[in-house]
Amino acid sequence: MKLNLTLGKIAEIMQAKLISAHPETKVSSFVTDSRVVAQGDAFIALKGHNHDARHFIPEVLKKGASVVVAESEGFTVPEGAQASFLLVENALKALQALARYHRLNSTLKVAAVTGSNGKSTTKQMLRAICETAGETVANMGNFNNQFGVPFSLLEIQQKHKYGVFELGASKEGDIEEIASLAVPDVAVITNVGPSHLEFFRDMETVYRTKTEIAKSLNFGGTLVYNADDEYLSRLKTEFKGKSISFGFTAGADLQILETDNFSFTYKGEAYMVDVQLERHDKLNAAAASAAAIAMGIYMDNIKKGLLLFTPMPMRLERVEKKGVHFILDCYNANPASMKNALEILGRASDSPRVAVLGDMKELGASSKDYHRQIARYVLDNRVEYVFLAGAEMACAYELLKSAPEVKSFYSPVPQGWMKELSAVLGKGGTCLVKASRSMNFENVFKEI
């Protein structure tokens, strides 16, 4: 980040009490990891659920930190400290205020992407498109929460023409909190599905949370939403601002055509991109295309960007190993993405079709019901062998173990059936490996 702000100005933005002999000192960036603090760095002591970085202030002062941001309650500036101090009520809110200020003092066009599934892929597709039209900044990896988004926004520089930021949520109010920092010119909602239900309670709450993004649209901004989604389709009448809907649904503003390549119509014109995508990725590409249109990007750039796009690791990643075609989707799992992945496996021509599946996390009271649905998806998609692991997947196994169409294996941990899996994969075929991130199913692939 390159802030180039004085301590006095930062204190004003953060509503902080400044203790400094040099309020005109310029600060360009902040560090939150005490382990990497070097001479002259500015350190912000964030307070989380399980840690309070104020404990590390003596350490960072010894390393030569020149500026420290800390929560004032219960804190005393160390006697003899040479650093400047910014004392705030809430360190995270202070960081967020700085990020919002920095974003609002930039001239780039910002798109923010949220949704239960596909938001990371959509973000990456839109980023690839934007990069064909100008310098682009985007959040990396899982920097999509209350901590990650402000740091991503602080990476905005004068050279950037576009910004693309993914927004994640685990409870109601999360999207409103971080969208208010990004102040998007274009807000994208990919879909509404059962994810994080342990915290959301029900689908209506998921819908309310995802649509919070519309409240933070910049003046004259555009909402992009999935017309195929049973919840988001309500936005056609509920949202009164500028919008572009996308989907296979007749009447969507950007309507995807049923062709082998990705093609669509928009405002009476048909467009085709010479790239083959699975059905769910056509929706992601449509979301990215609609967002790019709303950002004023030319159709030629949209085509070029989608051709340059490369899928993210462990997101339906295709790998061939020892004569087996693997579909690795170990980054995350929820009922909708599990259904999509099993449908892709079901269309595979290389047999046997093998599903290696682990628990879907954070589904709350509905978890057992959603895991039972997995049995139906397995049976609907010509899966010949299924290997299940995790406490919740036992529900799916109870329904599958007596089904004659599929040979089923279950163990609380993958090691319980690795020998049988290796024997099956000795025949070649196609193997889907999918589970929630915490199941670490990429290790299953490494062990095979």
C-alpha positions as CSV (number, residue, x, y, z in Angstrom):
1,M,0.0,0.0,0.0
2,K,1.1,3.6,-0.7
3,L,-0.9,5.9,1.5
4,N,1.4,8.9,1.8
5,L,-0.7,10.4,4.6
6,T,0.4,12.4,7.6
7,L,-0.1,11.0,11.1
8,G,-2.4,14.0,11.8
9,K,-4.6,13.1,8.8
10,I,-4.6,9.4,9.8
11,A,-5.6,10.4,13.3
12,E,-8.5,12.4,11.9
13,I,-9.7,9.5,9.7
14,M,-9.4,6.9,12.5
15,Q,-10.8,9.3,15.1
16,A,-7.7,8.6,17.1
17,K,-5.9,10.4,19.9
18,L,-2.5,11.1,18.5
19,I,0.5,11.0,20.8
20,S,3.4,12.2,18.6
21,A,6.1,14.9,18.5
22,H,5.9,14.8,14.7
23,P,2.2,14.9,13.5
24,E,3.4,15.8,9.9
25,T,5.3,12.6,9.5
26,K,4.2,10.6,6.4
27,V,3.0,7.0,6.7
28,S,2.7,4.9,3.6
29,S,1.7,1.5,5.0
30,F,0.8,-0.6,8.0
31,V,1.9,-4.0,9.2
32,T,-0.3,-6.3,11.4
33,D,2.1,-9.2,11.8
34,S,4.5,-8.5,14.7
35,R,7.0,-11.1,13.3
36,V,7.7,-9.1,10.2
37,V,8.0,-5.6,11.7
38,A,11.2,-3.8,10.7
39,Q,12.8,-0.5,11.6
40,G,10.5,2.4,10.8
41,D,7.3,0.3,10.2
42,A,3.9,1.3,11.3
43,F,2.1,-1.4,13.3
44,I,-1.6,-1.8,13.9
45,A,-2.5,-4.0,16.9
46,L,-5.7,-5.7,15.8
47,K,-7.8,-7.5,18.4
48,G,-9.5,-10.7,17.4
49,H,-11.6,-13.3,19.1
50,N,-8.6,-15.3,20.2
51,H,-5.8,-12.8,20.4
52,D,-4.9,-9.2,21.3
53,A,-2.0,-7.9,19.3
54,R,-1.3,-5.2,22.0
55,H,0.6,-8.0,23.8
56,F,3.2,-7.7,21.0
57,I,3.7,-3.9,21.2
58,P,6.8,-4.1,23.4
59,E,8.3,-6.5,20.9
60,V,7.6,-4.3,17.8
61,L,9.0,-1.3,19.6
62,K,12.2,-3.1,20.2
63,K,12.3,-3.9,16.5
64,G,12.0,-0.2,15.7
65,A,8.4,0.4,14.9
66,S,7.9,4.1,14.4
67,V,4.1,4.2,14.7
68,V,1.6,2.0,16.7
69,V,-2.2,1.9,16.4
70,A,-3.7,0.4,19.5
71,E,-7.1,0.3,21.3
72,S,-7.1,2.7,24.2
73,E,-9.1,0.8,26.8
74,G,-6.8,-0.7,29.4
75,F,-3.7,0.4,27.5
76,T,-0.9,2.6,28.7
77,V,1.8,3.9,26.4
78,P,5.1,2.3,27.5
79,E,7.3,4.8,29.3
80,G,10.1,6.1,27.2
81,A,8.7,4.8,23.9
82,Q,10.1,6.7,21.0
83,A,7.3,5.7,18.6
84,S,4.2,7.7,17.8
85,F,0.9,6.3,19.0
86,L,-2.7,6.4,17.6
87,L,-5.1,5.4,20.3
88,V,-8.5,4.3,19.0
89,E,-11.7,2.8,20.4
90,N,-11.6,-0.2,18.0
91,A,-8.5,-1.1,15.9
92,L,-10.5,-3.0,13.2
93,K,-12.9,-0.1,12.8
94,A,-10.0,2.3,12.5
95,L,-8.4,0.2,9.8
96,Q,-11.7,0.0,8.0
97,A,-12.2,3.8,8.2
98,L,-8.8,4.3,6.6
99,A,-9.6,1.8,3.9
100,R,-12.9,3.5,3.1
101,Y,-11.2,6.9,3.0
102,H,-8.5,5.5,0.6
103,R,-11.1,4.0,-1.7
104,L,-13.2,7.1,-1.8
105,N,-10.2,9.2,-2.7
106,S,-9.4,7.0,-5.7
107,T,-10.7,7.4,-9.2
108,L,-10.9,3.7,-10.3
109,K,-14.1,1.8,-11.1
110,V,-14.9,-0.8,-8.4
111,A,-16.8,-4.0,-8.7
112,A,-17.7,-6.1,-5.6
113,V,-18.7,-9.7,-6.0
114,T,-20.6,-11.8,-3.5
115,G,-22.8,-15.0,-3.5
116,S,-23.0,-18.5,-2.0
117,N,-21.2,-20.1,-4.9
118,G,-18.9,-19.0,-7.7
119,K,-17.9,-15.6,-6.3
120,S,-14.2,-16.4,-6.4
121,T,-14.3,-17.7,-10.0
122,T,-16.5,-14.7,-11.1
123,K,-14.0,-12.4,-9.4
124,Q,-11.1,-14.0,-11.3
125,M,-13.0,-13.9,-14.6
126,L,-13.9,-10.2,-14.1
127,R,-10.3,-9.5,-13.1
128,A,-9.0,-11.1,-16.3
129,I,-11.4,-9.0,-18.3
130,C,-10.5,-5.7,-16.5
131,E,-6.8,-6.4,-17.0
132,T,-7.2,-6.3,-20.7
133,A,-8.6,-2.8,-20.4
134,G,-6.3,-1.2,-17.8
135,E,-4.4,-1.7,-14.5
136,T,-6.5,-3.7,-12.1
137,V,-6.3,-4.4,-8.3
138,A,-8.1,-7.3,-6.7
139,N,-8.1,-9.1,-3.4
140,M,-6.0,-12.3,-3.2
141,G,-7.0,-15.7,-1.9
142,N,-9.5,-15.5,1.0
143,F,-8.9,-11.8,1.8
144,N,-12.7,-11.3,1.5
145,N,-13.8,-10.6,5.1
146,Q,-13.8,-7.7,7.6
147,F,-10.0,-8.0,8.0
148,G,-9.0,-8.9,4.4
149,V,-11.1,-6.4,2.4
150,P,-9.7,-3.3,4.1
151,F,-6.2,-4.4,3.4
152,S,-7.1,-5.2,-0.2
153,L,-8.6,-1.7,-0.6
154,L,-5.5,-0.2,0.8
155,E,-3.6,-1.7,-2.2
156,I,-5.3,0.7,-4.5
157,Q,-2.9,3.0,-6.3
158,Q,-3.2,6.0,-8.7
159,K,-2.3,3.8,-11.6
160,H,-5.3,1.5,-11.1
161,K,-8.2,1.9,-13.5
162,Y,-10.3,-1.0,-12.1
163,G,-10.8,-2.8,-8.8
164,V,-12.4,-6.2,-8.3
165,F,-13.1,-7.3,-4.8
166,E,-14.7,-10.5,-3.5
167,L,-16.9,-10.1,-0.4
168,G,-17.6,-13.1,1.9
169,A,-20.0,-13.5,4.8
170,S,-20.6,-15.9,7.6
171,K,-23.4,-14.1,9.3
172,E,-26.1,-11.4,8.7
173,G,-24.6,-7.9,8.5
174,D,-21.2,-9.0,7.2
175,I,-21.7,-8.0,3.6
176,E,-23.2,-4.6,4.6
177,E,-20.1,-4.0,6.8
178,I,-17.5,-4.6,4.1
179,A,-19.5,-3.4,1.1
180,S,-19.7,0.0,2.8
181,L,-15.9,0.1,2.7
182,A,-15.6,-0.8,-1.0
183,V,-18.5,1.5,-2.1
184,P,-18.8,-0.5,-5.4
185,D,-19.8,1.1,-8.7
186,V,-21.0,-2.4,-9.7
187,A,-22.3,-5.0,-7.2
188,V,-22.5,-8.6,-8.3
189,I,-24.6,-11.4,-6.6
190,T,-23.9,-14.8,-8.2
191,N,-26.5,-16.8,-6.3
192,V,-28.2,-17.6,-3.0
193,G,-27.6,-21.1,-1.6
194,P,-27.3,-23.1,1.6
195,S,-23.9,-22.1,2.9
196,H,-22.9,-21.1,6.5
197,L,-26.4,-22.0,7.6
198,E,-25.0,-22.7,11.1
199,F,-24.8,-18.9,11.4
200,F,-27.5,-17.8,8.9
201,R,-30.3,-20.0,10.3
202,D,-32.4,-20.1,7.0
203,M,-32.3,-19.2,3.3
204,E,-34.2,-15.9,3.8
205,T,-31.4,-14.7,6.0
206,V,-28.9,-15.7,3.4
207,Y,-30.9,-13.8,0.8
208,R,-31.1,-10.7,3.0
209,T,-27.3,-10.9,3.7
210,K,-26.2,-11.3,0.1
211,T,-28.5,-8.4,-1.1
212,E,-27.0,-6.1,1.6
213,I,-24.4,-5.3,-1.1
214,A,-26.9,-3.2,-3.0
215,K,-27.2,-0.7,0.0
216,S,-23.5,0.3,-0.5
217,L,-23.6,1.0,-4.3
218,N,-22.0,4.2,-5.3
219,F,-24.2,6.9,-6.8
220,G,-25.5,5.7,-10.1
221,G,-24.1,2.2,-9.5
222,T,-25.4,-1.0,-11.1
223,L,-26.6,-4.2,-9.5
224,V,-25.8,-7.4,-11.4
225,Y,-27.8,-10.5,-10.3
226,N,-28.6,-14.0,-11.3
227,A,-32.1,-14.2,-12.9
228,D,-32.1,-18.0,-12.7
229,D,-31.8,-18.0,-8.9
230,E,-35.2,-18.4,-7.2
231,Y,-34.4,-15.9,-4.6
232,L,-32.5,-13.3,-6.6
233,S,-35.2,-13.3,-9.4
234,R,-37.2,-11.3,-6.8
235,L,-34.8,-8.3,-7.4
236,K,-36.5,-7.6,-10.7
237,T,-39.3,-6.0,-8.7
238,E,-37.7,-5.4,-5.4
239,F,-34.7,-3.4,-6.5
240,K,-35.4,0.0,-7.9
241,G,-32.0,1.1,-9.1
242,K,-30.0,0.3,-12.2
243,S,-29.5,-3.4,-12.8
244,I,-28.4,-6.1,-15.3
245,S,-29.7,-9.6,-14.8
246,F,-28.0,-12.6,-16.3
247,G,-28.8,-16.3,-16.7
248,F,-30.3,-18.9,-19.0
249,T,-33.8,-17.6,-18.2
250,A,-35.7,-16.0,-21.1
251,G,-36.0,-12.3,-20.3
252,A,-32.6,-12.0,-18.6
253,D,-30.9,-8.8,-19.7
254,L,-27.8,-10.9,-20.6
255,Q,-29.2,-14.3,-21.7
256,I,-26.9,-17.3,-22.0
257,L,-27.5,-19.4,-25.1
258,E,-27.6,-23.2,-25.0
259,T,-24.5,-23.6,-27.2
260,D,-21.2,-25.6,-26.7
261,N,-19.2,-22.4,-26.5
262,F,-20.0,-19.5,-24.2
263,S,-22.5,-17.3,-26.0
264,F,-25.1,-14.8,-25.0
265,T,-27.4,-12.1,-26.1
266,Y,-27.4,-8.5,-24.8
267,K,-29.6,-5.7,-26.0
268,G,-30.6,-7.6,-29.1
269,E,-27.1,-8.6,-30.1
270,A,-25.6,-12.0,-29.9
271,Y,-22.0,-12.6,-28.8
272,M,-19.8,-15.7,-28.8
273,V,-16.6,-16.5,-26.9
274,D,-14.6,-19.4,-28.3
275,V,-14.3,-21.2,-24.9
276,Q,-16.1,-24.2,-23.6
277,L,-17.4,-24.0,-20.0
278,E,-19.5,-26.1,-17.7
279,R,-23.0,-24.8,-17.1
280,H,-22.2,-23.3,-13.7
281,D,-19.1,-21.6,-15.1
282,K,-21.2,-20.1,-18.0
283,L,-23.2,-18.4,-15.2
284,N,-20.0,-17.1,-13.6
285,A,-18.8,-15.9,-17.0
286,A,-22.1,-14.2,-17.6
287,A,-21.9,-12.5,-14.2
288,A,-18.4,-11.3,-15.1
289,S,-19.5,-10.1,-18.5
290,A,-22.5,-8.2,-17.2
291,A,-20.3,-6.6,-14.6
292,A,-17.8,-5.6,-17.2
293,I,-20.5,-4.1,-19.4
294,A,-21.7,-2.1,-16.3
295,M,-18.1,-0.9,-15.8
296,G,-18.0,0.4,-19.4
297,I,-15.6,-2.2,-20.8
298,Y,-15.9,-3.0,-24.5
299,M,-17.1,-6.4,-25.7
300,D,-13.8,-7.2,-27.4
301,N,-12.1,-6.9,-24.0
302,I,-14.7,-9.2,-22.4
303,K,-14.0,-11.9,-25.0
304,K,-10.2,-11.4,-24.7
305,G,-10.4,-11.6,-20.9
306,L,-12.5,-14.8,-20.8
307,L,-10.0,-16.4,-23.2
308,L,-7.1,-15.5,-20.9
309,F,-8.9,-16.7,-17.7
310,T,-7.3,-19.7,-15.9
311,P,-9.2,-21.6,-13.2
312,M,-8.1,-21.3,-9.6
313,P,-6.3,-24.3,-8.0
314,M,-8.6,-26.8,-6.3
315,R,-11.7,-25.3,-7.9
316,L,-12.8,-28.1,-10.3
317,E,-9.1,-28.3,-11.3
318,R,-8.4,-31.0,-14.0
319,V,-5.4,-33.1,-13.4
320,E,-4.3,-36.4,-15.1
321,K,-2.2,-38.8,-13.0
322,K,-1.4,-42.4,-13.5
323,G,-4.1,-42.8,-16.1
324,V,-6.8,-41.3,-14.0
325,H,-8.6,-38.0,-14.9
326,F,-9.0,-36.2,-11.5
327,I,-11.4,-33.3,-10.8
328,L,-10.0,-31.6,-7.8
329,D,-12.5,-29.4,-5.9
330,C,-11.1,-29.3,-2.4
331,Y,-11.3,-25.6,-1.7
332,N,-14.8,-25.6,-0.3
333,A,-18.1,-27.5,-0.5
334,N,-21.8,-26.8,0.0
335,P,-24.9,-28.5,-1.4
336,A,-25.1,-26.5,-4.6
337,S,-21.4,-26.9,-5.5
338,M,-21.5,-30.6,-4.5
339,K,-24.4,-31.1,-6.9
340,N,-22.6,-29.2,-9.7
341,A,-19.4,-31.3,-9.2
342,L,-21.3,-34.6,-9.3
343,E,-23.1,-33.5,-12.5
344,I,-19.7,-32.9,-14.1
345,L,-18.5,-36.3,-13.0
346,G,-21.7,-37.8,-14.3
347,R,-21.0,-36.4,-17.8
348,A,-17.4,-37.9,-17.8
349,S,-16.9,-40.5,-20.6
350,D,-14.0,-42.2,-18.8
351,S,-15.2,-45.0,-16.6
352,P,-15.2,-45.9,-13.7
353,R,-16.7,-42.7,-12.4
354,V,-15.4,-42.4,-8.8
355,A,-16.6,-39.8,-6.2
356,V,-14.4,-39.1,-3.2
357,L,-16.5,-36.9,-0.9
358,G,-16.0,-35.4,2.5
359,D,-18.2,-33.4,4.9
360,M,-19.8,-30.0,4.0
361,K,-19.3,-27.7,7.0
362,E,-21.3,-25.0,8.6
363,L,-24.8,-26.2,7.5
364,G,-26.2,-26.0,11.0
365,A,-29.4,-27.9,12.0
366,S,-30.0,-28.8,8.3
367,S,-26.7,-30.5,7.9
368,K,-27.9,-34.1,8.0
369,D,-30.7,-33.4,5.5
370,Y,-28.2,-31.8,3.1
371,H,-25.8,-34.7,3.4
372,R,-28.6,-37.1,2.7
373,Q,-29.3,-35.2,-0.5
374,I,-25.8,-36.1,-1.6
375,A,-26.9,-39.7,-1.9
376,R,-29.5,-38.6,-4.4
377,Y,-27.0,-36.6,-6.5
378,V,-24.6,-39.6,-6.5
379,L,-27.4,-41.9,-7.8
380,D,-28.6,-39.4,-10.4
381,N,-25.1,-39.0,-12.0
382,R,-24.0,-42.5,-12.9
383,V,-21.3,-42.7,-10.2
384,E,-20.0,-46.2,-9.9
385,Y,-17.9,-45.9,-6.8
386,V,-18.3,-43.5,-3.9
387,F,-15.8,-43.1,-1.0
388,L,-17.2,-41.0,1.9
389,A,-15.4,-39.6,4.9
390,G,-16.4,-37.4,7.8
391,A,-19.1,-37.6,10.6
392,E,-21.8,-36.0,8.5
393,M,-21.2,-38.1,5.3
394,A,-22.4,-41.1,7.4
395,C,-25.9,-39.9,6.6
396,A,-25.3,-40.3,2.9
397,Y,-23.6,-43.7,3.3
398,E,-26.7,-45.0,5.2
399,L,-28.8,-44.4,2.0
400,L,-26.1,-45.6,-0.5
401,K,-24.8,-48.7,1.1
402,S,-27.6,-50.9,-0.1
403,A,-28.0,-49.2,-3.5
404,P,-27.1,-51.7,-6.3
405,E,-26.1,-49.0,-8.8
406,V,-23.0,-47.8,-6.8
407,K,-20.3,-49.5,-4.7
408,S,-20.0,-47.5,-1.5
409,F,-17.3,-47.1,1.1
410,Y,-17.4,-45.1,4.4
411,S,-14.9,-44.2,7.1
412,P,-14.7,-41.3,9.6
413,V,-11.3,-40.5,8.0
414,P,-10.0,-41.2,4.4
415,Q,-7.3,-43.5,5.7
416,G,-10.0,-46.1,6.3
417,W,-10.6,-46.7,2.6
418,M,-7.4,-45.5,0.9
419,K,-6.4,-49.1,0.0
420,E,-9.7,-49.8,-1.7
421,L,-9.6,-46.4,-3.4
422,S,-6.2,-47.1,-4.8
423,A,-7.3,-50.5,-6.2
424,V,-10.3,-48.9,-7.9
425,L,-8.2,-46.1,-9.5
426,G,-5.9,-48.8,-10.8
427,K,-8.5,-49.3,-13.5
428,G,-8.2,-45.7,-14.7
429,G,-11.4,-43.6,-15.1
430,T,-12.5,-40.3,-13.7
431,C,-12.3,-39.3,-10.0
432,L,-13.9,-36.3,-8.3
433,V,-12.3,-35.3,-5.0
434,K,-14.5,-32.8,-3.1
435,A,-15.0,-31.6,0.5
436,S,-15.1,-28.5,2.6
437,R,-11.7,-26.9,3.0
438,S,-11.2,-28.0,6.6
439,M,-11.3,-31.7,5.5
440,N,-8.0,-31.2,3.7
441,F,-8.9,-33.5,0.9
442,E,-6.1,-32.4,-1.2
443,N,-4.0,-34.7,1.0
444,V,-6.2,-37.6,-0.3
445,F,-5.0,-36.8,-3.8
446,K,-1.4,-36.6,-2.7
447,E,-1.6,-40.0,-1.0
448,I,-3.0,-41.8,-4.1
